[in-house]
Amino acid sequence: MKKSSLVFSVVSTAALFANADVAVDRVVVHQLWPWSQNVKCEYVLSGTEPGKTYDLQVGALNGSTVIDTSGIGAALVAGEGLFGISGDGTHSFTFDPALLADGNVAGWMNFKMSVDVKGEGDPLASREEYRIFDLDTGAITTLTRKDIYNRPDLYGEVITNYAAVGEGFTTPLTDVFIVTGFTNDLYKTQKLVMKRIHAKDVVWNMGPADGDSNATADEWNYDARRLGESRFQAKFSSDYYVGIYELTQDQYYRIMGAKPSYYCNVNWWATRPVESVSQEAFLAAGGFAAQATTKCGKTITIPTEAQWEFAARAGSDAATLPNGQEATMANVEAIENFVHRGHTGDPVNRDFANEHGIDGGGTYTVGRGKPNAYGLYDTLANVSEWTTDLVQKNLASYYASSPSPAVDPAPTSENLGSAMYRVYKGSNFLHINRGAWQCRPVVRFAESKDTVWTSQAENVRHLGFRVISTVDD
């Protein structure tokens, strides 16, 4: 379509729908031709209340013919958009009319627009919720709620009622904000999506719930690499961003140019979690964390145990799974959308692998299941995830002499007799057959930070990474 084909008789209109509290006046439509085919709509708001935001609805006519504006979010190219508008005065948004459902702009000879206040908007519309890293270019996109509301074509719908994620799902969180549009493989390969965890100054109980029958007082079980579980109060001094998915093999390859993973089926490797990389190598000067930080200009690393557990529990303080259901294998499998079918070599398992792109007994593509109330996937299975923590066998004892709550808990000493051990969290495809107790976010394990896969030492095949990024404010 040539820009010269745009012919508008631009008419200002008042709002077609009245709002008792907030008035919309002087709606003016500007055709930006010949410089652009875009259209700018200006309007004046009055009667708004300080601290409140408002959502808009727009209408359009070509003469007396109604133009479908339901998809105008996908057509927005500039301005404030239609959500989270605040303050009296002149506001505007700009859109490309050719992107509307009936965008035959050549036939629009008498184009009119209306703007009205649909109702009060999200009071947290300006709050940052996601950060997207482009691992090819290093570019970073930070998304507020308003950004996401305005572009459902890019980011999908928003879930604010956690019960909508799954039957019987509950959460104590009073504010749920899960974006549904990050399931595309683009966000598991070229893009790295992180959710902002609003944790600053929140006091919470780290460790098992009172009466958790699965909790253990064992301080160190060498064969199972299991640490003791104990309860204490903690809080963070700042928010942080955490990956909604475990880091995938393709994301690792884009930064490191290497494919180290054991489970690397040629047809399915890209969106499966990277493993067979030691924690030490990942955090080394030339490792993924350092190179990704340099490329993107923001700190990218892995979480402390406390950061990991807080994110995985998503507000839960109970002995149940983070979605509120009883900790049973059936519930874990339903959440993760994965049925454990035995070990490598099991014929039934190979059939399942062929259907779902899984090597026998191995990992599977990230994000197959359902998210927790923070919108994070695979916190109960797939691969376990490294943290930065030195090993303390009993955290409550370690912090007993410190002021409560412990701020930004991260032990600065270890008591396993070897400084090489680090804590890892979460269950995995290999351990899941031990029972649902291992899928609880409070379970603690340790492994040597320099462990890499060999035919004699298979431990690291089930260990991967969930990265975090610091908040700048």
Secondary structure, 3 states (H helix, E strand, C coil): CCHHHCCCCCECECCCCCCCCCEEEEEEEEECCCCCCCEEEEEEEECCCCCCCEEEEEEEEECCEEECCCCHHHHEEEECCCCCECCCEEEEEEECHHHCCCCCHHHCCCEEEEEEEEEECCCCCCCEEEEEEECCCCCEEEEEHHHHHHCHHHHCCEECCHHHCCCCCCCCCCCCCEECCCCCHHHHCCEEEEEEECCECCCEEECCCCCCCCCCCCCEECCCCEECCCCEEEEECCCEEEECCCCEHHHHHHHHCCCCCCCCCCCCCCCCECCCCCHHHHHCCCCHHHHHHHHHCCCEECCCHHHHHHHHHCCCCCCCCCCCCCCCHHHHHHHHCCCCCCCCCCHHHHHHHHHHCCCCCCCCCCCCCCCCCCCCCCCCCCCEEEEEEECCCCHHHHCCCCCCCEECCCCCCCCCCCCCEEEEECCCCCCHHHCHHHHCCCCEEEEECCCCCCCCCCHHHHEECCCEEECCC
